Amino acid sequence: CPVDCVWADWGDWAQCSTSCGGGSAVRRRSVEVHANAEGRQCEGNNTENQDCHPEPCPIDCHWEDWQPWSRCSVSCHQGERHRSRNKVREEHNGRPCAGPMVATELCWDDTHCLHDAPDGQAPQAASPDAELLGELSMRVSDVGSL
């Protein structure tokens, strides 16, 4: 008597190969009854594939490198300088960036602080102390002329 091949039921789908961005899952089946010489062989494959998790993967926000510091906001004494960085935004429910986009710090520049020099001499860079002393000596000389 001929005995035909019989497939067993399909097994469960295996876990998807990825959690996002498109993967594949496979399920298998086995031969339950093997055909004899006169019977028909099983038709079809013993494995089946399907696409899974086609949604895009989350992309977390990240910062590009800091730009160089700006010049000091003043050319004489205390000021501020700034630098910034660009944000590459999160996508598809990624995490937002942490931290500031702009950084500020105090700066001191006295390279262009000039005070009056006696006739015929080049102006000199003044330190805060030298400027204060100049004001005091001016006040003292004003009092002496009274």
C-alpha positions in Angstrom: 0.0 0.0 0.0 1.3 3.5 -0.8 1.9 5.8 2.2 1.9 9.5 1.4 4.1 12.0 3.3 2.3 14.1 6.0 3.7 17.3 7.4 3.3 18.0 11.2 1.8 21.3 12.2 3.9 24.4 12.0 5.9 25.3 15.1 5.7 28.7 16.7 7.4 31.7 15.2 11.0 32.2 16.5 11.9 35.5 18.0 12.5 38.3 15.5 16.1 38.7 14.6 16.0 42.5 15.5 13.9 44.6 17.8 13.5 47.4 15.2 14.5 48.4 11.7 13.3 45.3 9.9 14.2 41.7 10.8 13.0 38.2 10.1 11.4 35.4 12.0 11.3 31.7 11.1 9.1 28.8 12.0 9.7 25.1 11.2 7.7 21.9 10.7 8.8 18.4 10.4 7.6 15.3 8.6 5.0 13.5 10.7 4.7 10.5 8.3 7.4 9.7 5.7 6.2 8.5 2.3 7.1 5.0 1.2 8.3 4.1 -2.3 4.8 4.2 -3.8 3.6 7.2 -1.8 3.8 10.9 -2.6 6.6 12.9 -1.2 5.8 16.0 1.0 5.6 19.2 -1.0 6.8 22.6 0.1 9.5 23.6 2.5 10.0 22.7 6.1 10.8 26.3 7.0 8.9 29.6 6.5 10.2 33.1 7.0 8.4 36.4 7.6 9.4 40.0 8.0 9.0 41.5 11.5 9.6 44.8 13.4 9.7 47.0 10.3 9.4 50.2 12.4 12.5 52.4 12.5 14.9 52.1 15.4 15.0 55.0 17.9 17.9 57.4 17.4 19.0 59.2 20.6 19.8 62.9 20.4 23.5 63.7 20.6 25.7 66.8 20.6 28.2 67.8 17.9 31.6 69.1 19.2 31.7 72.5 20.9 32.5 75.4 18.6 35.6 77.5 19.7 35.1 80.1 22.4 34.0 83.6 21.2 36.2 86.6 21.9 35.7 88.2 25.3 32.8 90.6 25.2 35.0 93.5 26.3 38.5 94.5 25.3 39.3 95.9 28.7 38.6 94.2 32.0 36.0 91.6 32.8 33.5 90.3 30.3 32.0 87.1 29.1 32.7 84.7 26.3 30.4 82.0 24.8 30.6 78.9 22.8 27.8 76.7 21.4 27.3 73.3 19.9 24.7 71.9 17.5 22.2 69.3 18.4 21.4 66.3 16.3 17.8 65.7 17.3 16.3 62.5 18.5 14.1 60.5 16.2 11.6 57.7 16.5 11.2 58.1 20.3 14.9 58.3 21.0 16.2 60.0 24.2 16.5 63.8 24.2 19.9 65.5 24.7 21.0 66.4 28.1 23.1 69.5 28.9 23.2 73.1 27.5 23.5 74.2 23.9 25.4 77.3 24.9 28.2 77.7 27.5 29.3 81.0 29.0 32.3 81.9 31.2 33.8 85.0 32.6 36.9 86.3 30.8 39.4 89.1 31.6 41.2 91.1 29.0 43.4 94.0 29.8 45.5 94.1 26.7 43.6 97.1 25.3 43.1 99.0 28.5 45.1 102.2 27.8 45.7 105.2 30.0 47.0 108.6 29.0 50.7 108.8 28.8 52.8 111.9 29.2 53.4 113.8 26.0 55.7 112.1 23.6 55.4 108.6 25.2 53.3 105.7 23.9 50.2 104.7 25.9 50.8 101.8 28.2 48.5 98.9 29.0 46.9 99.6 32.4 46.2 97.1 35.1 43.1 97.7 37.3 45.5 98.7 40.1 47.4 101.2 38.0 44.1 102.8 36.9 42.9 103.1 40.5 46.2 104.6 41.5 45.9 107.2 38.7 42.5 108.2 40.0 43.8 108.6 43.6 46.8 110.6 42.6 44.5 112.9 40.6 42.3 113.5 43.6 45.2 114.1 45.9 46.6 116.7 43.5 43.2 118.4 43.3 43.0 118.6 47.1 46.6 120.1 47.2 45.6 123.0 44.9 42.8 124.2 47.1 
